Amino acid sequence: MLPFHYEHHVRVRYAETDQMGVCWHGNYLLYLEEARGEALRATGCGSYADMERSGVMTPIVALNLRYHRPAHYDEDLAVHVYIEEPVRASIRFRYDVRNHAGEQILEGTTDLAFISAITHLPCRPPLAMRQFFK
């Protein structure tokens, strides 16, 4: 079912900010990972743990982020996750992170490859994922 869209919310925690209350840039990677995992779970394709149990691992092979404005302590961020291309040897997630006012905080993409947990060579994505994202 393409294009696919999922919205996930995260709140910037105090420990994730500097003395000015600004979210540290590296924390966005954690927000994207959380949203990506929940998006996959929402498709019914299962979690990363389910894929690993089936012998498929998904390392990140490319990451591209563009920061537009800082997020601040206690802000509720909407992390929009998009999958727009069919799943093949890899899957691309596109992100749009916005604050409660709708202002864009960050945009970016991550590409995850599918590899065998045994051989560490490229493999096919799980069947449920190939069927959902065709």
Secondary structure as the mmCIF struct_conf table of DSSP 4:
data_model
#
loop_
_struct_conf.conf_type_id
_struct_conf.id
_struct_conf.beg_label_comp_id
_struct_conf.beg_label_asym_id
_struct_conf.beg_label_seq_id
_struct_conf.end_label_comp_id
_struct_conf.end_label_asym_id
_struct_conf.end_label_seq_id
BEND BEND1 PRO A 3 PRO A 3
STRN STRN1 PHE A 4 ARG A 11
HELX_RH_3T_P HELX_RH_3T_P1 TYR A 14 GLU A 16
STRN STRN2 THR A 17 THR A 17
TURN_TY1_P TURN_TY1_P1 GLN A 19 MET A 20
BEND BEND2 GLY A 21 GLY A 21
STRN STRN3 VAL A 22 CYS A 23
HELX_LH_PP_P HELX_LH_PP_P1 TRP A 24 TRP A 24
TURN_TY1_P TURN_TY1_P2 HIS A 25 GLY A 26
HELX_RH_AL_P HELX_RH_AL_P1 ASN A 27 THR A 43
TURN_TY1_P TURN_TY1_P3 GLY A 44 GLY A 44
BEND BEND3 CYS A 45 CYS A 45
HELX_RH_AL_P HELX_RH_AL_P2 TYR A 48 ARG A 53
TURN_TY1_P TURN_TY1_P4 SER A 54 GLY A 55
STRN STRN4 VAL A 56 MET A 57
STRN STRN5 ILE A 60 TYR A 67
BEND BEND4 ARG A 69 ARG A 69
STRN STRN6 HIS A 72 HIS A 72
TURN_TY1_P TURN_TY1_P5 TYR A 73 ASP A 74
STRN STRN7 ASP A 76 ILE A 83
BEND BEND5 GLU A 85 GLU A 85
BEND BEND6 ARG A 88 ALA A 89
STRN STRN8 SER A 90 ARG A 98
TURN_TY1_P TURN_TY1_P6 HIS A 100 ALA A 101
STRN STRN9 GLN A 104 ALA A 113
STRN STRN10 ILE A 115 SER A 116
TURN_TY1_P TURN_TY1_P7 ALA A 117 THR A 119
BEND BEND7 LEU A 121 LEU A 121
STRN STRN11 PRO A 122 PRO A 122
HELX_LH_PP_P HELX_LH_PP_P2 ARG A 124 PRO A 126
HELX_RH_AL_P HELX_RH_AL_P3 LEU A 127 PHE A 132
TURN_TY1_P TURN_TY1_P8 PHE A 133 PHE A 133
#
